[in-house]
Amino acid sequence: AAADPGDSTQRSGGKPRGRRHPDQFTSELWTELNSLAGCSESEDGQKGAKGGAPEVSLEEALMRLAEFLSLQLGAEESCGTPSDPGKPGEVPPLLTVTSQLLALLAWTRSPRGRQVLLQGTQPACPVQPSNLDGSLSQEESSSQPTPILDEVPGDETQEHQPPQLEEEQRAWQRLEQLILGQLEELRQQLEQQEEELSRLRLGVGVTDSEKRVQHLTLENEVLKQSLSLAQDLLLRWGPGPLARAQQEEAGALLELQDQLQEAQDTTEALRAQLGVQEMQLQGLRGALQQLQQETEQNCRQELQQVHGQLAGLRARMASLRQGCGDLRGLVSTFTQSCQGSLSEAQGQVSWALGALSAGGARTQLSEGQQGPPTGCAGRLLELKGNIRVLCRVRPAEGIPSSLVSMEPGQGGTITTCYRGRQHRFRLDWVFPPDASQEEVFRQLEPAVLSCLQGYSVCIFTYGQTGTGKTYSMEGPPEDPGIAPRALQLLFREMGTGGHHHVTLSMVEIYNEAVRDLLATGPPERLVVRQGPAGQGGIQVTGLTHWDVPNLETLHQMLSLGRSNRATAATVMNQHSSRSHALVTLTLRAASPSCAQGITGTLHLVDLAGSERVWKAGVASTLQRDPNGARRLREAQSINRSLLALGGVMAALRARRPHVPFRDSQLTRLLQPALGAGTTAVLLLQISTRTEDLGETICSLKFAQRVGQVELGPARRRRAPRSGTPSSLSTDTPLTGTSCTPTPSPGSPPSPGPNSCSGLTLEPPGDLPP
Ligand SMILES: Nc1ncnc2c1ncn2[C@@H]1O[C@H](COP(=O)(O)OP(=O)(O)OP(=O)(O)O)[C@@H](O)[C@H]1O
């Protein structure tokens, strides 16, 4: 159409073509198109003539295609660079390719092409591809087969088909290669043209308006891109910038809130962990503290155990030492005893010889009866010579406590359970609550009788207030206690022969003041002092010694002394003895033929109650009782003196060189009774009441300590040959006032201070000041 514009106009049906058709096509292409069109028309025309169907011919199709292409090219060129019509090779590559495609299409619609296609072989291109400029190369021209435009008969075609097919295949391959090459070139040219187009659009050959249009186009494109970007952003980020900002802020705020919440959650979690760790730490601290306490407690317990074991070892060691010392003492004592017995036997022999020489056989017999005892009992008493501890349990007023149990009898025990700890005390003898006064005295009888043999015996009762000390010592008239029974026994043993001079003294220690309970006048405070050097013992200035001719007089005097004794009502005992009472009975052989008679002494001591001050209720009555202060002072004094007695016992037990007898008036007066060679019997009175348990244990401990005291073997005393009352043995206690025997044994003093007129009391003129 480009080569023949007139035909093209005619064939295009007078329709206006594009503004810029290509001015020329390659002649070969056009020829081939025409030939194809002719073939098609020859076939299709016959069909059309025969059938008369209004089919579009290939030419028409080509024309339409060309028109379409021209329109496309025009549209393309309107935006691109105007081509130069006089310039060969400026044919748009698209047209070239299109022409090739059209040629191929025409061939496929040709009979040969159809035949080839029907035979299933590859089609052979009947057209020769052309270069862009429409000229074939020499080589290709020479090898280019001649197009077969006429229809070949079937048989001949069958015969010549193989070589033709080969040629067509080769042509087709070349065409294909050519098309591929042209397509590649087309692509390159397109790229070049697009580059050039863009360059030209921005540069040369473009008017200001076009440039403006181009710029505007570019700006438009940029704006479009911006718009699409904005739309994308809008779609992505929200409806508007402000809202987005708010939303961003809200988002940021939410994010911050989330972070804050997260931080708070983290803080809470950390706090919870911290709390747990603090609790764990607290628990560990508590466990550590508990462990420390347990460790400390265990250490203390172990330390206490070690201390206890150490104390036990020390006590055992001291006991062993003491036992060793006792054995030594026994050995030496036995030797001394043997010597003493020998000398005593010599004395008895000489005494008997003297009696015989005096010619009194009856007298000899009588004096022989008064002689020193013989036999195992006396020897045992001499060898033992220490303190015996007896314990008497007071009958319970109510139900007896189960916390105190006992094994009565000789070597009996008292077992207490106090504050979870058990204490067991072994004593020389334990009297059960139902023991009678007679049973008690029976155990004291040998000691009492030994006084007649010249021994010094001290029997004292010790214990808490109300436990029966006075009861045991004095006893009621219908059931007399130790003192009446002892005196009765002694007088019975002495008989009525008048061979003994019996003197009695009775003092009390009240608030550390020594008072004579048998004084004729008002009781005065006596002075206790040490005896003259070399004589030993003590002297009590102003103390009266009464000669006791018979038992009746003795009882009367004892009643007198008892009535003078200080008593008071305490919470624990309505008739509590608030003083220590000491009764001393001196038995001196009074035979004129016995110049060197023996002198025995019996000390009966009723100690005051050993209860604690607060327990006596004295302190509690200080505010109400006007005599409360006095009661308190009494209790303090009693306790102080008993404490001094304990100190003396401890020193004696430990065999210390110094025994603190001077610590109290009680120990001072008891010094002769607790001296070497004396016999002492402690009668401990205890209560089984639960509330008295502590005091009972204290008393038992004291008694146990006393029982460990060694006083050495008992020794008998001898009176000087002069035999005057004032020349008593220096060991004799309470030697202060000389006494004159009553003129007649049958005239005892009547009880009471005013009834002493019958007695001749010698004033203490011969006593040292
Ligand atoms: N074995 C006993 N049998 C019967 N009654 C007893 C016995 N022991 C003590 N009693 C009675 O208990 C009471 C108190 O006794 P007692 O006065 O002898 O005690 P005490 O230890 O001397 O007191 P204090 O130390 O205060 O003088 C008395 O009424 C006494 O009769």
The ligand as a MOL file (V3000), in Angstrom:
LIG
                    3D

  0  0  0     0  0            999 V3000
M  V30 BEGIN CTAB
M  V30 COUNTS 31 33 0 0 0
M  V30 BEGIN ATOM
M  V30 1 N 5.0510 -36.6380 163.7930 0
M  V30 2 C 4.0270 -35.8370 164.0800 0
M  V30 3 N 2.8780 -36.3870 164.4690 0
M  V30 4 C 1.8450 -35.6260 164.7790 0
M  V30 5 N 1.8470 -34.2830 164.7630 0
M  V30 6 C 2.9740 -33.6780 164.4150 0
M  V30 7 C 4.0980 -34.4110 164.0270 0
M  V30 8 N 5.0570 -33.5310 163.7170 0
M  V30 9 C 4.5330 -32.3190 163.8860 0
M  V30 10 N 3.2860 -32.3770 164.2710 0
M  V30 11 C 2.4180 -31.2440 164.5480 0
M  V30 12 O 2.7600 -30.1970 163.6670 0
M  V30 13 C 2.6680 -28.9450 164.2830 0
M  V30 14 C 3.9630 -28.1940 164.1590 0
M  V30 15 O 4.9370 -28.8830 164.8120 0
M  V30 16 P 6.1500 -28.1250 165.4920 0
M  V30 17 O 5.7280 -26.9310 166.2330 0
M  V30 18 O 6.9020 -29.1290 166.2730 0
M  V30 19 O 6.9650 -27.6720 164.2450 0
M  V30 20 P 8.3530 -26.9310 164.3310 0
M  V30 21 O 9.1890 -27.5080 163.2520 0
M  V30 22 O 8.9060 -26.9380 165.6420 0
M  V30 23 O 7.9550 -25.4560 163.9340 0
M  V30 24 P 8.8310 -24.1580 164.2880 0
M  V30 25 O 10.1050 -24.3070 163.6020 0
M  V30 26 O 8.0180 -23.0550 163.6950 0
M  V30 27 O 8.9170 -24.1140 165.7200 0
M  V30 28 C 2.3490 -29.2270 165.7070 0
M  V30 29 O 1.0010 -28.9870 165.9280 0
M  V30 30 C 2.6220 -30.6740 165.8640 0
M  V30 31 O 1.7630 -31.2420 166.8310 0
M  V30 END ATOM
M  V30 BEGIN BOND
M  V30 1 1 1 2
M  V30 2 1 2 3
M  V30 3 2 2 7
M  V30 4 2 3 4
M  V30 5 1 4 5
M  V30 6 2 5 6
M  V30 7 1 6 7
M  V30 8 1 6 10
M  V30 9 1 7 8
M  V30 10 2 8 9
M  V30 11 1 9 10
M  V30 12 1 10 11
M  V30 13 1 11 12
M  V30 14 1 11 30
M  V30 15 1 12 13
M  V30 16 1 13 14
M  V30 17 1 13 28
M  V30 18 1 14 15
M  V30 19 1 15 16
M  V30 20 2 16 17
M  V30 21 1 16 18
M  V30 22 1 16 19
M  V30 23 1 19 20
M  V30 24 2 20 21
M  V30 25 1 20 22
M  V30 26 1 20 23
M  V30 27 1 23 24
M  V30 28 2 24 25
M  V30 29 1 24 26
M  V30 30 1 24 27
M  V30 31 1 28 29
M  V30 32 1 28 30
M  V30 33 1 30 31
M  V30 END BOND
M  V30 END CTAB
M  END
